[in-house]
């Protein structure tokens, strides 16, 4: 069950469903990447950035600007591997749920 607390919706467990979605999408893509037999030069970059996103999700307080940077690096690193495209899209959708980077004045 979802309920609202201020501007943030939370589950009965008290966790923001956006964080839950990010955690699930990152976990899925990490599994798919680990199982992918192909070799590509930026695989390590993708793995490192997925680890960054996983850590943010584990803390429950993601930094939107850093998440978007990680997403760009992941997409750049594995974007041409079509078998991983659905997983990359799921991570993108999860990151998008947090909104845009606040503009600096």
C-alpha positions in Angstrom: 0.0 0.0 0.0 1.3 3.5 -0.9 0.7 6.5 1.3 1.9 10.1 1.0 4.2 11.8 3.5 4.7 15.4 2.5 5.6 15.3 -1.2 7.0 11.8 -1.2 5.0 8.6 -1.5 6.2 5.7 0.6 5.3 2.1 1.0 4.1 0.6 4.3 7.7 -0.4 4.8 8.6 3.3 4.7 10.6 3.1 1.5 10.1 5.5 -1.4 8.8 3.3 -4.3 11.1 5.2 -6.7 14.0 3.8 -4.7 12.5 0.3 -4.8 12.1 0.7 -8.6 15.7 1.9 -9.0 17.0 -0.9 -7.0 15.1 -3.5 -9.0 16.1 -2.0 -12.4 19.8 -1.8 -11.4 19.8 -5.3 -10.1 18.2 -6.7 -13.3 20.7 -4.9 -15.5 23.6 -6.0 -13.4 22.5 -9.6 -13.7 22.0 -9.3 -17.5 25.4 -7.7 -17.9 27.1 -10.4 -15.9 25.4 -13.1 -18.0 26.1 -11.5 -21.3 28.9 -13.4 -23.0 30.1 -10.6 -25.3 33.2 -8.6 -24.7 33.2 -4.9 -25.1 35.8 -2.3 -24.1 33.6 -0.3 -21.7 32.0 -3.1 -19.8 34.0 -2.2 -16.6 32.6 1.4 -16.8 29.1 0.1 -17.0 29.7 -2.2 -14.0 31.2 0.6 -11.9 28.3 3.0 -12.7 25.7 0.3 -11.9 27.5 -0.2 -8.6 27.2 3.6 -7.9 23.5 3.4 -8.6 23.1 0.3 -6.5 24.8 2.1 -3.6 22.6 5.2 -3.9 19.5 2.9 -3.9 20.8 1.1 -0.9 21.3 4.4 1.0 17.8 5.4 -0.1 18.8 9.0 -0.8 19.9 9.2 -4.5 21.6 12.3 -5.9 19.7 13.1 -9.1 22.6 14.7 -10.9 24.9 11.8 -10.1 22.3 9.3 -11.1 21.8 11.0 -14.5 25.6 11.1 -15.0 25.8 7.3 -14.2 22.9 6.6 -16.6 24.7 8.5 -19.5 27.9 6.5 -18.8 26.0 3.2 -18.7 24.2 4.0 -21.9 27.4 5.1 -23.6 29.2 2.0 -22.4 26.6 -0.7 -23.4 24.2 1.2 -25.5 25.2 -0.6 -28.7 24.6 -4.1 -27.1 21.0 -4.6 -28.2 20.4 -7.5 -25.9 20.9 -5.2 -22.9 18.8 -2.4 -24.3 15.6 -3.3 -22.3 17.6 -3.3 -19.1 19.2 0.1 -19.9 15.7 1.4 -20.6 14.4 0.1 -17.3 17.2 1.9 -15.4 16.5 5.1 -17.4 12.8 4.9 -16.5 13.7 4.4 -12.8 16.1 7.4 -12.8 13.5 9.5 -14.6 11.0 8.9 -11.8 13.2 11.1 -9.6 12.7 14.1 -11.9 15.0 16.6 -13.4 18.2 17.9 -11.9 17.3 21.0 -9.9 18.5 24.2 -11.7 21.1 26.2 -10.1 20.5 30.0 -9.7 
